[in-house]
Amino acid sequence: MYSRYFKLLFLLLCSTAYTFTARAQANYTKIENYKVYYGVAKHFPQEWMVLRQFDNYGKNYVLLVNPQTLETKTDESSFYQITPMTMLQARAFFKNTPYQNALAKAEK
């Protein structure tokens, strides 16, 4: 009796977890103008490093990395004040951050 109850409960929990995970993903089905793009994106109080830029259904998006936590995300560029930079300028701007330290180790 309890075995059947626990199996049903387990299946319910697994299906719920899968549903929440699936909803968290964005679908970019019409990516255009994808390019390497470096810069600083400011959204108070956080500064993000911009790595890529693309359009999807008429909206502009950027791929961002938090140089302190290494968290990445894709977001609409209109949410940020973006300053374009070269790769060298961006790396100098974020020098001595965990992100730049990880890049330096990977390049050795």
C-alpha positions in Angstrom: 0.0 0.0 0.0 2.7 2.5 1.0 4.9 1.4 -1.8 2.3 2.4 -4.4 1.7 5.7 -2.6 5.4 6.6 -2.6 5.7 5.7 -6.3 2.9 8.0 -7.2 4.3 10.8 -5.0 7.7 10.3 -6.6 6.3 10.5 -10.1 4.3 13.6 -9.3 7.4 15.3 -7.9 9.5 14.4 -10.9 6.9 15.6 -13.4 6.5 18.9 -11.4 10.3 19.5 -11.4 10.5 18.8 -15.1 7.7 21.3 -15.8 9.3 24.1 -13.8 12.7 23.4 -15.6 11.1 23.4 -19.0 9.3 26.8 -18.4 12.6 28.5 -17.4 14.1 28.1 -20.8 13.7 30.8 -23.5 13.2 29.8 -27.1 15.2 31.9 -29.6 13.9 30.5 -32.8 14.7 33.3 -35.2 18.3 34.4 -34.3 19.7 36.9 -36.7 22.8 39.2 -36.8 24.6 37.1 -34.3 28.0 38.6 -33.6 30.9 38.7 -31.1 30.4 41.9 -29.1 32.3 43.1 -26.1 31.4 45.8 -23.7 30.0 46.7 -20.3 26.3 46.4 -19.5 25.2 48.4 -16.4 22.0 47.7 -14.6 22.3 49.3 -11.2 24.0 48.1 -9.1 25.5 45.3 -11.2 28.0 45.6 -14.1 28.0 42.7 -16.6 30.5 41.9 -19.3 28.9 41.6 -22.7 30.2 38.7 -24.9 27.7 38.4 -27.8 24.8 40.2 -29.4 22.0 39.0 -31.6 18.4 39.8 -32.7 15.4 37.6 -32.3 12.0 38.6 -33.7 13.0 42.3 -33.9 14.4 42.5 -30.3 18.1 42.9 -29.6 19.6 40.5 -27.0 23.0 40.2 -25.4 24.9 37.3 -23.8 26.2 38.5 -20.4 28.6 37.1 -17.8 28.8 38.4 -14.2 32.6 38.8 -13.8 32.3 38.2 -10.0 30.2 35.0 -9.9 30.7 33.7 -13.5 26.8 33.5 -13.9 25.8 33.9 -17.5 22.5 35.0 -18.9 20.8 36.2 -22.1 18.7 39.3 -21.8 17.2 42.2 -23.8 19.8 44.9 -24.4 17.2 47.6 -23.7 17.4 46.7 -20.0 21.0 47.9 -19.7 23.2 50.9 -20.4 25.8 49.3 -22.7 29.2 50.7 -23.5 30.8 49.0 -26.4 34.5 48.1 -26.1 37.2 46.0 -27.8 38.0 42.7 -26.2 41.2 44.1 -24.7 39.4 47.1 -23.3 36.8 44.9 -21.7 39.4 42.6 -20.2 41.3 45.6 -18.8 38.0 47.0 -17.4 37.3 43.8 -15.5 40.9 42.9 -14.6 41.4 41.1 -11.3 37.9 39.6 -11.3 37.3 35.8 -11.0 36.2 35.8 -14.7 39.5 37.3 -15.9 41.5 35.1 -13.6 39.7 32.0 -15.0 40.5 33.2 -18.6 44.1 33.8 -17.8 44.5 30.3 -16.3 42.7 28.7 -19.3 45.1 30.5 -21.7 48.3 29.1 -20.1 
